Amino acid sequence: MIDEGFKCIICNQKVKPLKYSARNHCPFCLYSIHIDINPGDRENKCKGLLKPIGIIKFKHSYKIIHKCDRCKLLVKNIIADDDDINIIIELSKNPNIY
């Protein structure tokens, strides 16, 4: 599993490693790049932009639903402790996206 920092290509913020799991999206804008097949493996060749489109309940937490602008796959990522709560609240207002 690779947990690394990066500069977000959407909002230009410097993103630090998560330190408890693999960082897989920007905590400032919640966008991501389609780089993982399995969490933290960085083996996906798609490299499309993952746009946050919704929130779903997952066990005792929540996941962000991203849609890839290239392959159209829906990807679910667990919300990180430092994610922007205001964006999460806005995403939770989206109707059922399935």
VMD Tcl script that builds the backbone (N, CA, C; Angstrom):
set m [mol new atoms 294]
animate dup $m
set s [atomselect $m all]
$s set {name element resname resid chain x y z} {
  {N N MET 1 A 0.847 -1.183 0.000}
  {CA C MET 1 A 0.000 0.000 0.000}
  {C C MET 1 A 0.890 1.243 0.000}
  {N N ILE 2 A 0.586 2.150 -0.894}
  {CA C ILE 2 A 1.361 3.386 -1.005}
  {C C ILE 2 A 0.534 4.549 -0.460}
  {N N ASP 3 A 1.065 5.230 0.544}
  {CA C ASP 3 A 0.440 6.426 1.124}
  {C C ASP 3 A 1.408 7.573 0.878}
  {N N GLU 4 A 1.069 8.419 -0.073}
  {CA C GLU 4 A 1.989 9.490 -0.436}
  {C C GLU 4 A 1.256 10.814 -0.565}
  {N N GLY 5 A 1.999 11.890 -0.402}
  {CA C GLY 5 A 1.452 13.218 -0.622}
  {C C GLY 5 A 1.480 13.548 -2.102}
  {N N PHE 6 A 0.775 14.607 -2.474}
  {CA C PHE 6 A 0.735 15.038 -3.868}
  {C C PHE 6 A 0.207 16.460 -3.950}
  {N N LYS 7 A 0.345 17.075 -5.096}
  {CA C LYS 7 A -0.261 18.376 -5.364}
  {C C LYS 7 A -1.505 18.110 -6.191}
  {N N CYS 8 A -2.651 18.563 -5.710}
  {CA C CYS 8 A -3.921 18.320 -6.387}
  {C C CYS 8 A -3.965 19.058 -7.728}
  {N N ILE 9 A -4.333 18.346 -8.796}
  {CA C ILE 9 A -4.406 18.971 -10.117}
  {C C ILE 9 A -5.692 19.787 -10.302}
  {N N ILE 10 A -6.637 19.654 -9.378}
  {CA C ILE 10 A -7.888 20.424 -9.463}
  {C C ILE 10 A -7.781 21.739 -8.686}
  {N N CYS 11 A -7.408 21.650 -7.403}
  {CA C CYS 11 A -7.410 22.853 -6.553}
  {C C CYS 11 A -6.011 23.372 -6.226}
  {N N ASN 12 A -4.981 22.691 -6.701}
  {CA C ASN 12 A -3.585 23.109 -6.512}
  {C C ASN 12 A -3.080 23.054 -5.069}
  {N N GLN 13 A -3.834 22.460 -4.177}
  {CA C GLN 13 A -3.406 22.352 -2.782}
  {C C GLN 13 A -2.351 21.256 -2.631}
  {N N LYS 14 A -1.432 21.473 -1.697}
  {CA C LYS 14 A -0.455 20.436 -1.353}
  {C C LYS 14 A -1.123 19.496 -0.353}
  {N N VAL 15 A -1.174 18.207 -0.681}
  {CA C VAL 15 A -1.863 17.206 0.128}
  {C C VAL 15 A -0.820 16.308 0.785}
  {N N LYS 16 A -0.907 16.190 2.105}
  {CA C LYS 16 A 0.039 15.368 2.863}
  {C C LYS 16 A -0.424 13.911 2.901}
  {N N PRO 17 A 0.509 12.974 3.124}
  {CA C PRO 17 A 0.111 11.569 3.291}
  {C C PRO 17 A -0.892 11.430 4.434}
  {N N LEU 18 A -1.743 10.428 4.355}
  {CA C LEU 18 A -2.787 10.236 5.355}
  {C C LEU 18 A -2.242 9.639 6.654}
  {N N LYS 19 A -1.268 8.774 6.555}
  {CA C LYS 19 A -0.553 8.146 7.677}
  {C C LYS 19 A -1.282 7.012 8.372}
  {N N TYR 20 A -2.552 6.761 8.057}
  {CA C TYR 20 A -3.235 5.606 8.640}
  {C C TYR 20 A -3.859 4.718 7.566}
  {N N SER 21 A -3.797 5.150 6.322}
  {CA C SER 21 A -4.304 4.396 5.175}
  {C C SER 21 A -3.711 5.042 3.929}
  {N N ALA 22 A -4.001 4.498 2.767}
  {CA C ALA 22 A -3.496 5.090 1.526}
  {C C ALA 22 A -4.320 6.324 1.164}
  {N N ARG 23 A -3.647 7.444 0.993}
  {CA C ARG 23 A -4.329 8.676 0.569}
  {C C ARG 23 A -4.823 8.454 -0.848}
  {N N ASN 24 A -6.136 8.642 -1.083}
  {CA C ASN 24 A -6.655 8.378 -2.420}
  {C C ASN 24 A -7.505 9.498 -3.004}
  {N N HIS 25 A -7.589 10.613 -2.312}
  {CA C HIS 25 A -8.277 11.769 -2.875}
  {C C HIS 25 A -7.833 13.028 -2.128}
  {N N CYS 26 A -8.083 14.171 -2.729}
  {CA C CYS 26 A -7.724 15.453 -2.125}
  {C C CYS 26 A -8.727 15.798 -1.023}
  {N N PRO 27 A -8.262 16.124 0.182}
  {CA C PRO 27 A -9.184 16.462 1.258}
  {C C PRO 27 A -9.816 17.853 1.102}
  {N N PHE 28 A -9.268 18.658 0.206}
  {CA C PHE 28 A -9.760 20.024 0.012}
  {C C PHE 28 A -10.911 20.099 -1.000}
  {N N CYS 29 A -10.816 19.315 -2.096}
  {CA C CYS 29 A -11.860 19.357 -3.127}
  {C C CYS 29 A -12.508 17.986 -3.349}
  {N N LEU 30 A -11.928 16.930 -2.770}
  {CA C LEU 30 A -12.386 15.543 -2.821}
  {C C LEU 30 A -12.210 14.862 -4.182}
  {N N TYR 31 A -11.559 15.528 -5.136}
  {CA C TYR 31 A -11.280 14.903 -6.424}
  {C C TYR 31 A -10.119 13.919 -6.272}
  {N N SER 32 A -10.004 13.019 -7.252}
  {CA C SER 32 A -8.958 12.013 -7.240}
  {C C SER 32 A -8.566 11.691 -8.673}
  {N N ILE 33 A -7.545 10.868 -8.813}
  {CA C ILE 33 A -7.125 10.340 -10.109}
  {C C ILE 33 A -7.314 8.829 -10.055}
  {N N HIS 34 A -7.798 8.247 -11.119}
  {CA C HIS 34 A -8.086 6.809 -11.167}
  {C C HIS 34 A -6.773 6.040 -11.315}
  {N N ILE 35 A -6.053 5.847 -10.193}
  {CA C ILE 35 A -4.739 5.206 -10.227}
  {C C ILE 35 A -4.685 3.865 -9.505}
  {N N ASP 36 A -5.695 3.517 -8.722}
  {CA C ASP 36 A -5.674 2.261 -7.969}
  {C C ASP 36 A -6.649 1.242 -8.555}
  {N N ILE 37 A -6.214 -0.024 -8.557}
  {CA C ILE 37 A -7.126 -1.133 -8.797}
  {C C ILE 37 A -7.636 -1.602 -7.435}
  {N N ASN 38 A -6.696 -1.840 -6.528}
  {CA C ASN 38 A -6.991 -2.110 -5.118}
  {C C ASN 38 A -6.401 -0.967 -4.317}
  {N N PRO 39 A -7.018 -0.613 -3.181}
  {CA C PRO 39 A -6.568 0.562 -2.427}
  {C C PRO 39 A -5.056 0.622 -2.207}
  {N N GLY 40 A -4.462 1.708 -2.692}
  {CA C GLY 40 A -3.054 1.969 -2.475}
  {C C GLY 40 A -2.086 1.250 -3.390}
  {N N ASP 41 A -2.570 0.493 -4.402}
  {CA C ASP 41 A -1.632 -0.258 -5.243}
  {C C ASP 41 A -1.047 0.569 -6.394}
  {N N ARG 42 A -1.697 1.652 -6.788}
  {CA C ARG 42 A -1.241 2.555 -7.841}
  {C C ARG 42 A -0.977 1.829 -9.165}
  {N N GLU 43 A -1.788 0.791 -9.467}
  {CA C GLU 43 A -1.569 -0.022 -10.652}
  {C C GLU 43 A -2.594 0.186 -11.773}
  {N N ASN 44 A -3.549 1.090 -11.602}
  {CA C ASN 44 A -4.547 1.298 -12.648}
  {C C ASN 44 A -3.961 2.167 -13.757}
  {N N LYS 45 A -4.133 1.751 -14.995}
  {CA C LYS 45 A -3.603 2.477 -16.154}
  {C C LYS 45 A -4.541 3.576 -16.650}
  {N N CYS 46 A -5.772 3.626 -16.140}
  {CA C CYS 46 A -6.776 4.575 -16.627}
  {C C CYS 46 A -6.313 6.028 -16.470}
  {N N LYS 47 A -5.983 6.418 -15.267}
  {CA C LYS 47 A -5.512 7.775 -14.926}
  {C C LYS 47 A -6.542 8.869 -15.203}
  {N N GLY 48 A -7.831 8.489 -15.304}
  {CA C GLY 48 A -8.887 9.479 -15.503}
  {C C GLY 48 A -9.132 10.284 -14.237}
  {N N LEU 49 A -9.831 11.375 -14.372}
  {CA C LEU 49 A -10.188 12.225 -13.245}
  {C C LEU 49 A -11.407 11.638 -12.543}
  {N N LEU 50 A -11.307 11.433 -11.235}
  {CA C LEU 50 A -12.424 10.924 -10.436}
  {C C LEU 50 A -13.135 12.088 -9.770}
  {N N LYS 51 A -14.333 12.373 -10.248}
  {CA C LYS 51 A -15.138 13.478 -9.723}
  {C C LYS 51 A -16.015 12.961 -8.587}
  {N N PRO 52 A -16.024 13.657 -7.429}
  {CA C PRO 52 A -16.917 13.248 -6.346}
  {C C PRO 52 A -18.362 13.562 -6.721}
  {N N ILE 53 A -19.246 12.544 -6.636}
  {CA C ILE 53 A -20.636 12.759 -7.061}
  {C C ILE 53 A -21.662 12.409 -5.989}
  {N N GLY 54 A -21.235 11.767 -4.902}
  {CA C GLY 54 A -22.194 11.395 -3.867}
  {C C GLY 54 A -21.516 10.780 -2.653}
  {N N ILE 55 A -22.341 10.440 -1.679}
  {CA C ILE 55 A -21.907 9.832 -0.420}
  {C C ILE 55 A -22.822 8.639 -0.138}
  {N N ILE 56 A -22.232 7.534 0.343}
  {CA C ILE 56 A -23.042 6.400 0.784}
  {C C ILE 56 A -22.583 5.958 2.162}
  {N N LYS 57 A -23.506 5.383 2.901}
  {CA C LYS 57 A -23.200 4.813 4.217}
  {C C LYS 57 A -22.441 3.512 4.009}
  {N N PHE 58 A -21.388 3.294 4.815}
  {CA C PHE 58 A -20.600 2.071 4.741}
  {C C PHE 58 A -20.226 1.655 6.154}
  {N N LYS 59 A -20.827 0.558 6.620}
  {CA C LYS 59 A -20.608 0.061 7.984}
  {C C LYS 59 A -20.829 1.196 8.976}
  {N N HIS 60 A -19.780 1.584 9.721}
  {CA C HIS 60 A -19.920 2.660 10.706}
  {C C HIS 60 A -19.337 3.970 10.199}
  {N N SER 61 A -19.198 4.093 8.898}
  {CA C SER 61 A -18.595 5.267 8.297}
  {C C SER 61 A -19.352 5.621 7.014}
  {N N TYR 62 A -18.720 6.420 6.194}
  {CA C TYR 62 A -19.286 6.811 4.909}
  {C C TYR 62 A -18.209 6.742 3.846}
  {N N LYS 63 A -18.644 6.593 2.579}
  {CA C LYS 63 A -17.725 6.594 1.455}
  {C C LYS 63 A -18.141 7.666 0.461}
  {N N ILE 64 A -17.140 8.243 -0.176}
  {CA C ILE 64 A -17.357 9.175 -1.277}
  {C C ILE 64 A -17.479 8.337 -2.547}
  {N N ILE 65 A -18.475 8.623 -3.347}
  {CA C ILE 65 A -18.610 7.971 -4.648}
  {C C ILE 65 A -18.012 8.910 -5.688}
  {N N HIS 66 A -17.045 8.401 -6.423}
  {CA C HIS 66 A -16.405 9.142 -7.504}
  {C C HIS 66 A -16.799 8.507 -8.829}
  {N N LYS 67 A -16.912 9.324 -9.872}
  {CA C LYS 67 A -17.149 8.808 -11.222}
  {C C LYS 67 A -15.975 9.219 -12.100}
  {N N CYS 68 A -15.381 8.232 -12.777}
  {CA C CYS 68 A -14.227 8.489 -13.630}
  {C C CYS 68 A -14.672 9.159 -14.931}
  {N N ASP 69 A -14.012 10.269 -15.279}
  {CA C ASP 69 A -14.374 10.983 -16.504}
  {C C ASP 69 A -13.882 10.264 -17.757}
  {N N ARG 70 A -12.999 9.290 -17.597}
  {CA C ARG 70 A -12.464 8.566 -18.756}
  {C C ARG 70 A -13.199 7.247 -18.991}
  {N N CYS 71 A -13.197 6.361 -17.992}
  {CA C CYS 71 A -13.798 5.028 -18.187}
  {C C CYS 71 A -15.221 4.924 -17.622}
  {N N LYS 72 A -15.694 5.970 -16.942}
  {CA C LYS 72 A -17.055 6.063 -16.390}
  {C C LYS 72 A -17.324 5.127 -15.206}
  {N N LEU 73 A -16.295 4.450 -14.707}
  {CA C LEU 73 A -16.444 3.567 -13.562}
  {C C LEU 73 A -16.787 4.369 -12.307}
  {N N LEU 74 A -17.662 3.815 -11.457}
  {CA C LEU 74 A -17.925 4.410 -10.145}
  {C C LEU 74 A -16.972 3.773 -9.145}
  {N N VAL 75 A -16.295 4.601 -8.366}
  {CA C VAL 75 A -15.308 4.167 -7.387}
  {C C VAL 75 A -15.713 4.720 -6.026}
  {N N LYS 76 A -15.630 3.896 -4.980}
  {CA C LYS 76 A -15.993 4.327 -3.627}
  {C C LYS 76 A -14.743 4.396 -2.758}
  {N N ASN 77 A -14.568 5.522 -2.071}
  {CA C ASN 77 A -13.426 5.727 -1.185}
  {C C ASN 77 A -13.915 6.172 0.191}
  {N N ILE 78 A -13.361 5.571 1.231}
  {CA C ILE 78 A -13.743 5.946 2.597}
  {C C ILE 78 A -13.358 7.396 2.857}
  {N N ILE 79 A -14.237 8.120 3.509}
  {CA C ILE 79 A -13.980 9.504 3.879}
  {C C ILE 79 A -12.797 9.545 4.843}
  {N N ALA 80 A -11.864 10.449 4.592}
  {CA C ALA 80 A -10.695 10.617 5.455}
  {C C ALA 80 A -11.014 11.622 6.569}
  {N N ASP 81 A -10.262 11.525 7.651}
  {CA C ASP 81 A -10.490 12.398 8.812}
  {C C ASP 81 A -10.387 13.883 8.485}
  {N N ASP 82 A -9.566 14.231 7.496}
  {CA C ASP 82 A -9.339 15.647 7.185}
  {C C ASP 82 A -10.104 16.149 5.959}
  {N N ASP 83 A -11.061 15.368 5.455}
  {CA C ASP 83 A -11.854 15.810 4.299}
  {C C ASP 83 A -12.730 17.010 4.648}
  {N N ASP 84 A -12.943 17.874 3.660}
  {CA C ASP 84 A -13.763 19.079 3.843}
  {C C ASP 84 A -15.219 18.680 4.112}
  {N N ILE 85 A -15.652 18.900 5.334}
  {CA C ILE 85 A -16.999 18.492 5.758}
  {C C ILE 85 A -18.091 19.229 4.981}
  {N N ASN 86 A -17.838 20.449 4.557}
  {CA C ASN 86 A -18.850 21.210 3.813}
  {C C ASN 86 A -19.128 20.575 2.446}
  {N N ILE 87 A -18.091 20.090 1.791}
  {CA C ILE 87 A -18.290 19.408 0.508}
  {C C ILE 87 A -19.006 18.083 0.731}
  {N N ILE 88 A -18.640 17.377 1.790}
  {CA C ILE 88 A -19.303 16.109 2.116}
  {C C ILE 88 A -20.796 16.326 2.343}
  {N N ILE 89 A -21.137 17.365 3.069}
  {CA C ILE 89 A -22.552 17.679 3.317}
  {C C ILE 89 A -23.269 17.963 2.000}
  {N N GLU 90 A -22.658 18.733 1.123}
  {CA C GLU 90 A -23.277 19.032 -0.180}
  {C C GLU 90 A -23.468 17.758 -1.005}
  {N N LEU 91 A -22.451 16.894 -1.015}
  {CA C LEU 91 A -22.562 15.638 -1.764}
  {C C LEU 91 A -23.663 14.744 -1.200}
  {N N SER 92 A -23.861 14.796 0.111}
  {CA C SER 92 A -24.884 13.938 0.736}
  {C C SER 92 A -26.300 14.348 0.344}
  {N N LYS 93 A -26.454 15.520 -0.228}
  {CA C LYS 93 A -27.769 15.995 -0.676}
  {C C LYS 93 A -28.137 15.448 -2.063}
  {N N ASN 94 A -27.149 14.873 -2.772}
  {CA C ASN 94 A -27.418 14.338 -4.103}
  {C C ASN 94 A -28.363 13.152 -4.011}
  {N N PRO 95 A -29.312 13.073 -4.939}
  {CA C PRO 95 A -30.221 11.918 -4.943}
  {C C PRO 95 A -29.464 10.632 -5.277}
  {N N ASN 96 A -30.123 9.527 -5.146}
  {CA C ASN 96 A -29.521 8.225 -5.436}
  {C C ASN 96 A -28.880 8.269 -6.828}
  {N N ILE 97 A -27.586 8.009 -6.902}
  {CA C ILE 97 A -26.866 8.135 -8.162}
  {C C ILE 97 A -26.724 6.831 -8.920}
  {N N TYR 98 A -27.240 5.753 -8.372}
  {CA C TYR 98 A -27.125 4.469 -9.066}
  {C C TYR 98 A -28.248 4.362 -10.043}
}
mol reanalyze $m
mol bondsrecalc $m
mol representation Tube
mol addrep $m
